[in-house]
Each structure stands twice: as structure tokens, then as C-alpha cells.
Amino acid sequence: MIRKSLSLVVIVGLLSISSAAHAVTYTSDSNIADFTSMVTDYATLSNFFAGDVSSPYTPTSSDVANGFRVYAGGSLTGLPTNNNWILATFSSPVSEILVFPNIDHFGSAYDGYQYMIYGSNDAATWTPLFDALTVAGASEPFTLDTYTGTAPTSVNNVLTPGAGPGGIVGYEALFDFGTGYQYYAFGASTEGINAGNADQELSAVGNVREASVPEPSVLLLLGSGLAAFAARRKYRSA
């Protein structure tokens, strides 16, 4: 019985660290408008102490295209104290987000995957959602290797200028967490920390929630139009 219990613990532990080799779709779209056009609204960024703007800051698509960045987060109630945290706040809970990293060390594996994510609906009790543990590749474009939590469904692992004062927007990552959160906290990823860079830099975090899906009786009438509805959720290649 003890041996079986230990085996179960080992299996659960292994499942908590996953490989993204077959889980993430990678695109190479250099047109930043293809990504800002997906966003219905942007989170207000706060709890940061450096960047091209002051805290709090609610980006616009124009701001993202200009490559403005925020970094140097602080502490947040309920989150680990051995990291720094930038807070992204939506007006209501959302489950699908598009992260716009700001890349200032292009050619370094960690920079496109420089963040971990926690979610909360009270800004006090937090759920770990994602952390990039390791990155694959000897040179650009880099891919996510191992991670904890939910991997992004898509990563656009090229630059999409947006060339800002300190870095260039790129490696946009689309996440679907299934559960909605009003507050998202972004800390430095394990990959970033291990590479000696614990300073995640963000240009924006957007909500990409679709409009309500029609009732089944209406869907039957849409026919082939459903394919177009679903296609709006995918990145368009350059």
C-alpha cells in the first residue's frame, strides 16, 4: 500500500511539469495590428515602478503599437515574496487573455517567456496558472519547452514592432484558462530567474473573449458560417 501511494505521488508530480512540444501553435506574424485587433479591452496595469508610463496604466492599441512597457513589479498580498509582481486588472473576470511581452534581449531564450501568471477574483487568494520552466532552441525563434499550469494555445514567436523606447513587442501569447479571473499577477518566470533576469516586461494584457455563442437552433442555420466564426480566434499568418 505504501509503495502504491508513493508511486501515485511520483506520477502526480511528473504530470505537474509538462512539455509544450505538442500543445502550442507557433506563428510568425510581424504585423502587430493582427494581435491588437483581437483585443476587446485591455487590463489596467499597476504595482510596477519603472517603464515608459506611470502606474496605474491602461494601454490602448495605439500604445501597444508604440511599444510602451512596464516593469519592476512589487509585492502583492497572498503571492510569494521571492518574486516581483505586476498586477493586471480587468473590470470583470475573463478567462482568455492575450499577453504582449516587451522584448529587450532579443536572441536570449528567456525573453519571450519571461513571466509566470497567477489569477484571483479578490486580489488576496491566488491560483497559479502558468510558469515557463525551460525554453527550447539555440537561437531565434525559441519555443516553450517545459512549464507548469496551462500552456498558451498560441505564441507568435517573432517580433512585431511596436518598437518602443526600451524594447520591441513580440512573442504574443494567447491563453485560455477555462476559469475567469478579474486579477492577473505577472511575476518573473523560472526560466527568466534561472537566466539571471527576474525583470518581466510587459506592454499589455488584453481580453480576447468572444461574443456570446448563439443558441443551438440558431447555430444550425449558420451552416458553414461556423468555420468563419471559429477562424476569428486564430492568428493570421503574415
Buried (B, 14 or more C-beta within 10 A) or exposed (E): EEEEEEEEEEEEEEEEEBBBEEEBEBBEBEBBEBBBEBBEBBBBBBBBEEBBBEBEBBBEBEBBBBBBBBBBBEEBEEBEEEBBBBBBBBEEBBBBBBBBBBBBBBEBBBBBBBBBBBBBBEBEEBEBBBBBBBBEEEEBBBBBBBBBBBBBBBBBBBBBBBBBEBBBBBBBBBBBBEEBBBBBBBBBBBBBBBBEBBBBBBBBBBBBBEEEEEEEEEEEEEEEEEEEBEEEBEBEEE
